[in-house]
Amino acid sequence: MTTRIEELYLEAEADIRNSNFQEAFQKYETILYDDPTYAPAHNSMGWIYKSQFENHDKAENHFRTAIKSDPLYPHPYFHLASVMMEMDRFKELEEHLEHCLEVYTIDKSWVHTALG
């Protein structure tokens, strides 16, 4: 059974694929208002802030919140690594990637490639 939050999330993801970023953003905000710990919405909000607004601080905040809300949800780990890389925060990035090796839901080949 799909919940209303999951349905809204899927609609927002479809909006992203159709480049309807404003509509997606509003749906993610609605989701987070109803459930502030919904990791997929935080991850997607972070992606919008990073890719559409180039606001690395807000993006990082959403990625970290997603990780805190659901430590096994793998996607924000990838996006947080890309923020660190873009900001030339290599020491932090290395520590982050070492931690990623301990998260069993993360593809280890990606981590080793990023460490290389």
MARZAKE-292288 format. One record per atom (N, C-alpha, C): residue in three letters; x, y, z. Coordinates in pm, whole numbers, padded with zeros to 5 digits, always signed. Layout:
<nodes>
AlaXYZ...
</nodes>
This chain:
<nodes>
Met+00083-00118+00000Met+00000+00000+00000Met+00088+00125+00000Thr+00060+00216-00090Thr+00136+00339-00102Thr+00071+00448-00018Thr+00152+00519+00057Thr+00100+00630+00138Thr+00090+00756+00053Arg+00019+00853+00103Arg+00005+00981+00032Arg+00142+01048+00015Ile+00228+01037+00113Ile+00362+01096+00103Ile+00440+01028-00009Glu+00432+00897-00017Glu+00503+00825-00123Glu+00448+00863-00261Glu+00316+00877-00272Glu+00256+00918-00398Glu+00304+01058-00439Leu+00305+01148-00343Leu+00350+01285-00370Leu+00498+01286-00409Tyr+00576+01203-00343Tyr+00718+01193-00377Tyr+00735+01144-00521Leu+00662+01043-00560Leu+00671+00992-00698Leu+00627+01098-00799Glu+00526+01175-00765Glu+00483+01284-00852Glu+00595+01388-00866Ala+00660+01420-00755Ala+00770+01517-00758Ala+00887+01466-00840Glu+00917+01337-00828Glu+01025+01279-00908Glu+00991+01285-01057Ala+00865+01265-01092Ala+00822+01279-01232Ala+00837+01425-01276Asp+00806+01518-01187Asp+00825+01660-01219Asp+00972+01689-01250Ile+01063+01630-01171Ile+01206+01649-01195Ile+01243+01599-01335Arg+01198+01479-01368Arg+01229+01422-01500Arg+01176+01510-01614Asn+01068+01584-01587Asn+01010+01672-01687Asn+01057+01817-01673Ser+01160+01838-01593Ser+01220+01971-01569Ser+01121+02070-01507Asn+01025+02021-01434Asn+00930+02105-01360Asn+00980+02120-01217Phe+01091+02191-01203Phe+01160+02198-01074Phe+01079+02271-00968Gln+01008+02376-01007Gln+00929+02450-00909Gln+00819+02362-00850Glu+00751+02286-00936Glu+00645+02199-00888Glu+00703+02090-00796Ala+00815+02034-00836Ala+00879+01932-00754Ala+00919+01990-00619Phe+00980+02107-00621Phe+01024+02173-00498Phe+00907+02190-00402Gln+00795+02237-00453Gln+00678+02258-00368Gln+00627+02127-00310Lys+00631+02020-00389Lys+00586+01890-00339Lys+00680+01838-00231Tyr+00810+01855-00252Tyr+00905+01812-00148Tyr+00884+01892-00019Glu+00858+02023-00031Glu+00830+02104+00087Glu+00706+02052+00161Thr+00603+02017+00086Thr+00481+01963+00147Thr+00511+01834+00220Ile+00588+01748+00157Ile+00625+01620+00220Ile+00699+01645+00350Leu+00798+01735+00346Leu+00880+01760+00465Leu+00802+01832+00574Tyr+00699+01906+00536Tyr+00612+01966+00637Tyr+00536+01856+00711Asp+00488+01758+00634Asp+00413+01647+00694Asp+00502+01547+00765Asp+00621+01523+00710Asp+00714+01426+00769Asp+00856+01480+00754Pro+00904+01556+00853Pro+01036+01618+00843Pro+01153+01518+00839Thr+01124+01390+00857Thr+01232+01291+00856Thr+01230+01204+00730Tyr+01155+01243+00628Tyr+01145+01162+00507Tyr+01272+01182+00423Ala+01364+01089+00435Ala+01496+01100+00374Ala+01494+01121+00223Pro+01412+01048+00147Pro+01413+01071+00001Pro+01380+01216-00037Ala+01288+01280+00033Ala+01255+01419+00002Ala+01371+01512+00036His+01438+01488+00149His+01556+01569+00183His+01664+01552+00077Asn+01685+01429+00034Asn+01785+01405-00070Asn+01751+01481-00197Ser+01627+01475-00239Ser+01586+01542-00362Ser+01590+01694-00348Met+01553+01745-00232Met+01564+01890-00208Met+01710+01932-00216Gly+01797+01851-00157Gly+01940+01880-00166Gly+01988+01883-00310Trp+01940+01788-00388Trp+01979+01783-00529Trp+01933+01909-00602Ile+01811+01955-00575Ile+01762+02078-00638Ile+01848+02197-00596Tyr+01875+02209-00467Tyr+01958+02321-00422Tyr+02097+02317-00486Lys+02153+02198-00500Lys+02287+02185-00559Lys+02284+02211-00709Ser+02196+02147-00779Ser+02201+02150-00925Ser+02129+02270-00987Gln+02026+02319-00923Gln+01947+02428-00983Gln+01981+02565-00925Phe+02018+02569-00797Phe+02047+02697-00732Phe+02195+02715-00698Glu+02273+02609-00713Glu+02415+02610-00674Glu+02434+02662-00532Asn+02342+02622-00445Asn+02349+02658-00304Asn+02398+02535-00229His+02530+02527-00216His+02591+02409-00156His+02560+02395-00008Asp+02545+02507+00061Asp+02515+02501+00205Asp+02379+02437+00231Lys+02277+02483+00160Lys+02144+02425+00179Lys+02139+02281+00128Ala+02209+02256+00018Ala+02213+02119-00034Ala+02276+02026+00069Glu+02390+02067+00122Glu+02458+01984+00222Glu+02370+01960+00344Asn+02300+02062+00388Asn+02212+02048+00503Asn+02106+01941+00476His+02047+01943+00358His+01945+01843+00325His+02006+01703+00313Phe+02124+01692+00252Phe+02187+01561+00241Phe+02220+01504+00379Arg+02272+01588+00466Arg+02306+01542+00602Arg+02180+01504+00680Thr+02074+01579+00662Thr+01948+01547+00730Thr+01893+01415+00678Ala+01904+01391+00548Ala+01859+01264+00491Ala+01938+01148+00551Ile+02068+01165+00562Ile+02153+01059+00618Ile+02117+01034+00764Lys+02096+01143+00838Lys+02059+01129+00979Lys+01923+01062+00994Ser+01829+01096+00905Ser+01694+01041+00913Ser+01689+00894+00876Asp+01770+00853+00778Asp+01773+00714+00734Asp+01914+00678+00691Pro+01997+00634+00786Pro+02138+00607+00757Pro+02162+00499+00650Leu+02062+00421+00617Leu+02080+00317+00515Leu+02036+00362+00376Tyr+01975+00479+00365Tyr+01934+00531+00234Tyr+02059+00582+00163Pro+02100+00519+00054Pro+02233+00545-00002Pro+02249+00676-00080His+02147+00727-00140His+02161+00839-00234His+02223+00966-00176Pro+02186+01010-00056Pro+02247+01134-00008Pro+02398+01123+00017Tyr+02447+01002+00040Tyr+02591+00985+00057Tyr+02664+01023-00072Phe+02609+00982-00186Phe+02671+01013-00316Phe+02669+01164-00340His+02554+01225-00314His+02540+01368-00341His+02625+01452-00245Leu+02632+01411-00119Leu+02716+01483-00024Leu+02862+01475-00067Ala+02903+01361-00116Ala+03041+01347-00166Ala+03066+01443-00282Ser+02969+01458-00369Ser+02989+01549-00483Ser+02998+01694-00438Val+02923+01732-00334Val+02934+01867-00279Val+03074+01889-00224Met+03122+01793-00146Met+03256+01806-00088Met+03362+01815-00198Met+03346+01737-00302Met+03442+01739-00412Met+03441+01875-00482Glu+03323+01926-00511Glu+03311+02055-00578Glu+03368+02169-00493Met+03362+02154-00361Met+03410+02258-00271Met+03557+02237-00231Asp+03622+02139-00295Asp+03764+02107-00266Asp+03788+02075-00119Arg+03693+02006-00058Arg+03704+01966+00083Arg+03749+01820+00086Phe+03871+01797+00040Phe+03919+01661+00015Phe+03942+01579+00141Lys+03987+01642+00247Lys+04008+01568+00373Lys+03873+01518+00425Glu+03774+01606+00426Glu+03639+01568+00468Glu+03581+01461+00376Leu+03606+01478+00247Leu+03557+01381+00149Leu+03615+01244+00176Glu+03744+01238+00203Glu+03807+01109+00231Glu+03745+01044+00355Glu+03722+01122+00459Glu+03660+01069+00581Glu+03518+01021+00552His+03445+01097+00474His+03309+01062+00436His+03308+00930+00359Leu+03399+00917+00264Leu+03403+00796+00182Leu+03445+00675+00266Glu+03534+00695+00360Glu+03573+00584+00449Glu+03451+00539+00530His+03370+00634+00573His+03247+00598+00644His+03152+00524+00551Cys+03145+00566+00426Cys+03057+00501+00329Cys+03089+00352+00315Leu+03215+00316+00333Leu+03254+00175+00324Leu+03187+00091+00432Glu+03142+00155+00539Glu+03079+00084+00649Glu+02927+00072+00634Val+02870+00142+00537Val+02725+00142+00516Val+02694+00034+00413Tyr+02627-00072+00456Tyr+02613-00189+00369Tyr+02524-00166+00248Thr+02445-00061+00247Thr+02358-00036+00131Thr+02427+00044+00021Ile+02549+00085+00045Ile+02623+00165-00053Ile+02711+00074-00138Asp+02709+00097-00268Asp+02791+00023-00363Asp+02939+00054-00338Lys+03011-00045-00293Lys+03151-00024-00255Lys+03241+00009-00374Ser+03204-00038-00493Ser+03284-00004-00611Ser+03280+00146-00636Trp+03164+00209-00610Trp+03155+00355-00624Trp+03249+00423-00525Val+03252+00375-00402Val+03338+00436-00299Val+03484+00424-00340His+03525+00306-00384His+03666+00287-00422His+03702+00371-00543Thr+03610+00387-00636Thr+03635+00475-00751Thr+03650+00620-00706Ala+03564+00663-00615Ala+03572+00801-00565Ala+03698+00823-00484Leu+03742+00722-00410Leu+03867+00736-00334Leu+03988+00744-00427Gly+03978+00684-00545Gly+04088+00684-00642Gly+04104+00819-00701
</nodes>
